[in-house]
């Protein structure tokens, strides 16, 4: 197919439109990208013998689901929970696992009368000593926040899986800032 844009012609095997980016896969194996394409500029792309590539709906769904999971991990990384002491505590999956391990160790130490100093740290700080009761409260608060976010992600994932068209799929927003 031939694609013409701003008086330049390209012999293409595929043309992909994604957001504000157009990617032309040229017949010689090279790629040309146009980034920041304004909505009004899309009509300037002229096609002979083809049109924009439309991936299969199931492929787009799989990409959106994977992206929602990656976005959730990034959100957890960049949105620590603020605790009653005014400090912020990481809520990533890794920190949740570490916190569970610390609480388990402290609980076992308490049950076996083994000396154990329970410590935990706020984001970017050195560990300080905690009581098991107080660290447990923080763990429950983290769990409640993460559970709300994961439930939202799962709800959006189901909606993505159930979308019956690309238009319906495009209408599904995944915005973790909306989770209370």
C-alpha positions in Angstrom: 0.0 0.0 0.0 1.1 3.6 -0.5 0.7 6.2 2.2 1.2 9.9 1.5 1.6 12.4 4.3 2.8 16.0 4.0 3.8 15.5 0.3 5.9 12.5 1.1 5.0 9.0 -0.2 5.8 5.8 1.6 5.6 2.2 0.3 4.2 0.4 3.3 3.3 -3.1 4.5 1.3 -1.7 7.4 0.2 1.6 8.9 -0.6 1.8 12.6 -2.5 4.6 14.3 -2.1 4.7 18.1 -3.2 7.7 20.1 -1.2 10.7 18.8 1.4 8.4 17.0 1.4 7.0 13.5 3.9 4.2 12.7 4.5 3.3 9.0 6.1 -0.1 8.4 7.9 0.3 5.1 8.3 -2.4 2.5 12.1 -2.2 2.8 11.8 -3.2 6.5 12.4 0.2 8.0 9.9 2.1 10.1 8.8 5.8 10.1 7.1 7.3 13.1 5.1 10.5 13.4 4.7 11.5 17.1 2.3 14.2 18.4 -0.1 14.0 15.5 -2.9 16.5 16.2 -6.5 15.2 15.6 -6.9 17.6 12.7 -3.8 16.2 11.0 -5.0 12.6 10.7 -7.0 13.5 7.6 -3.8 14.4 5.9 -2.7 10.8 5.7 -3.8 9.5 2.3 -4.0 5.8 1.5 -3.8 3.9 -1.8 -4.5 0.2 -1.5 -5.1 0.0 2.2 -5.9 1.8 5.4 -4.9 2.0 9.1 -4.2 -1.4 10.6 -6.8 -2.6 13.0 -5.5 -5.3 15.3 -7.9 -8.1 16.3 -10.2 -7.2 19.2 -8.8 -10.0 21.4 -5.2 -8.7 20.8 -6.2 -5.2 21.9 -8.0 -6.5 25.0 -4.9 -8.5 26.0 -2.7 -5.4 25.6 -5.1 -3.3 27.6 -5.3 -5.8 30.4 -1.5 -6.1 30.6 -1.2 -2.3 30.6 -3.8 -2.0 33.4 -1.7 -4.4 35.5 1.6 -2.6 34.7 -0.1 0.8 35.5 -1.3 -0.6 38.9 2.2 -1.7 39.8 3.5 1.8 38.8 0.7 3.4 40.8 1.5 1.5 43.9 5.1 2.5 43.5 4.4 6.2 43.2 1.6 6.4 45.8 2.8 5.4 49.3 0.2 5.5 52.0 0.4 8.3 54.6 0.1 7.0 58.1 -1.0 8.5 61.5 2.6 9.4 62.3 2.7 11.7 59.2 5.2 9.5 57.4 4.6 7.8 54.0 4.9 4.0 53.6 5.4 2.1 50.4 2.6 -0.2 49.3 4.3 -2.1 46.5 3.9 -5.9 46.2 7.5 -6.3 47.4 7.1 -4.1 50.5 3.8 -5.9 51.3 5.7 -9.3 51.2 8.5 -7.9 53.4 5.9 -6.5 55.9 4.1 -9.8 56.1 7.5 -11.5 56.8 8.3 -9.1 59.5 4.9 -9.5 61.2 5.2 -13.3 61.0 8.6 -13.2 62.5 7.5 -10.9 65.3 4.5 -13.1 66.0 6.6 -16.3 66.1 9.1 -14.6 68.4 6.3 -13.4 70.7 4.8 -16.9 70.8 8.1 -18.6 71.5 9.3 -15.9 73.9 12.3 -15.3 71.6 13.8 -11.8 71.8 13.1 -9.9 68.6 13.3 -6.2 67.7 10.5 -5.4 65.2 11.5 -2.6 62.8 10.0 -1.0 59.7 10.8 2.1 57.7 8.9 4.9 56.0 9.7 5.6 52.4 13.3 6.7 52.0 14.0 6.5 55.7 15.9 4.1 58.0 14.0 1.5 60.0 12.7 2.3 63.4 11.3 0.1 66.1 7.6 -0.7 66.1 5.2 -2.6 68.3 3.5 -5.6 66.7 0.1 -4.0 67.4 1.0 -0.7 65.6 2.7 -2.4 62.7 -0.3 -4.7 62.4 -2.5 -1.6 62.1 -0.3 -0.2 59.3 -0.4 -3.6 57.5 -4.2 -3.6 57.7 -4.4 0.0 56.3 -2.0 -1.0 53.4 -4.1 -4.1 52.7 -7.3 -2.1 52.6 -5.8 0.5 50.2 -4.2 -2.2 47.9 -7.4 -4.3 48.0 -9.5 -1.3 46.8 -7.0 -0.7 43.9 -6.8 -4.4 42.9 -10.6 -4.7 43.0 -10.9 -1.7 40.7 -8.2 -3.2 38.3 -10.1 -6.5 38.3 -13.4 -4.8 37.6 -11.9 -2.8 34.7 -10.2 -6.0 33.5 -13.6 -7.8 33.4 -15.1 -4.8 31.5 -12.2 -4.9 29.0 -12.7 -8.7 28.5 -16.4 -8.2 28.0 -16.1 -5.3 25.4 -17.7 -6.4 22.2 -16.0 -3.8 19.9 -12.9 -1.6 19.7 -15.2 1.4 20.3 -16.6 -0.1 23.5 -13.1 -1.0 24.5 -11.8 2.5 23.9 -14.5 3.9 26.1 -13.3 1.9 29.2 -11.1 4.1 31.3 -8.6 2.8 33.9 -7.8 5.7 36.3 -6.5 4.6 39.7 -6.8 8.2 41.0 -10.6 7.6 41.0 -10.3 4.9 43.6 -11.3 6.3 47.0 
